[in-house]
């Protein structure tokens, strides 16, 4: 599975769990796919900047990207994405 698809799946899972109202609205407005693509692209770009340009450790960059790109939860739960960044392949 391409990296972008995995990232989109993780973002969607986050939205399903923590942003169900926003997710429903995006689906009703037929904007879900576009918003997923845009969010995954912003996330990837930020991760690249932090790891490759700023030489930050991947796990630290991942947490910063989660905090910056994904919206706060509708409830007070902690994000599962933050605890489990995907493994890198290189």
C-alpha positions as CSV (number, residue, x, y, z in Angstrom):
1,X,0.0,0.0,0.0
2,X,1.5,3.4,-0.9
3,X,2.5,5.6,2.0
4,X,-0.1,8.3,1.1
5,X,-2.9,5.7,1.2
6,X,-1.8,4.5,4.6
7,X,-1.6,8.0,5.8
8,X,-5.1,8.8,4.5
9,X,-6.4,5.6,6.2
10,X,-4.8,6.8,9.5
11,X,-6.3,10.2,9.1
12,X,-9.7,8.8,8.3
13,X,-9.5,6.5,11.4
14,X,-8.7,9.5,13.5
15,X,-11.6,11.5,12.2
16,X,-14.0,8.5,12.6
17,X,-13.0,8.2,16.3
18,X,-12.4,11.8,17.3
19,X,-14.2,14.0,14.7
20,X,-17.4,12.2,13.8
21,X,-19.4,15.4,13.3
22,X,-16.9,16.9,11.0
23,X,-16.6,13.5,9.1
24,X,-20.4,13.4,8.7
25,X,-20.4,16.9,7.3
26,X,-17.6,16.2,4.9
27,X,-19.5,13.1,3.6
28,X,-22.7,15.0,3.2
29,X,-21.0,17.8,1.3
30,X,-19.1,15.2,-0.9
31,X,-15.8,16.7,0.2
32,X,-14.3,13.8,2.1
33,X,-11.9,12.5,-0.5
34,X,-10.6,15.9,-1.3
35,X,-10.1,16.8,2.3
36,X,-8.4,13.5,3.0
37,X,-5.9,14.1,0.1
38,X,-5.2,17.7,1.2
39,X,-4.7,16.7,4.9
40,X,-2.4,13.7,4.0
41,X,-0.4,16.0,1.7
42,X,0.0,18.7,4.4
43,X,0.9,16.0,6.9
44,X,3.5,14.5,4.6
45,X,5.0,17.8,3.7
46,X,5.3,18.8,7.4
47,X,6.8,15.4,8.3
48,X,9.4,15.8,5.5
49,X,10.3,19.3,6.6
50,X,10.8,18.2,10.2
51,X,12.7,15.0,9.5
52,X,14.7,15.8,6.4
53,X,15.2,19.6,6.6
54,X,15.3,20.1,10.4
55,X,16.8,16.7,11.2
56,X,14.3,15.9,13.9
57,X,13.8,12.3,15.1
58,X,10.9,10.6,13.3
59,X,8.8,9.9,16.4
60,X,9.2,13.6,17.5
61,X,8.3,14.9,14.1
62,X,5.3,12.5,13.9
63,X,3.9,13.8,17.2
64,X,4.4,17.5,16.1
65,X,2.7,16.7,12.8
66,X,-0.3,15.1,14.6
67,X,-0.7,18.1,16.9
68,X,-0.4,20.6,14.1
69,X,-2.4,18.9,11.3
70,X,-5.2,16.9,13.0
71,X,-7.9,18.8,14.7
72,X,-8.4,18.5,18.4
73,X,-10.8,15.7,19.4
74,X,-14.5,16.4,20.0
75,X,-14.1,14.5,23.3
76,X,-11.3,14.6,25.8
77,X,-9.7,11.3,24.7
78,X,-6.1,10.9,23.6
79,X,-5.3,10.2,20.0
80,X,-4.3,6.6,19.2
81,X,-2.4,7.9,16.2
82,X,-0.1,9.8,18.6
83,X,0.8,6.7,20.5
84,X,1.3,4.5,17.4
85,X,3.1,6.2,14.5
86,X,3.5,3.9,11.5
87,X,6.9,2.3,10.9
88,X,9.1,3.8,8.3
89,X,10.6,1.8,5.5
90,X,13.8,3.7,5.0
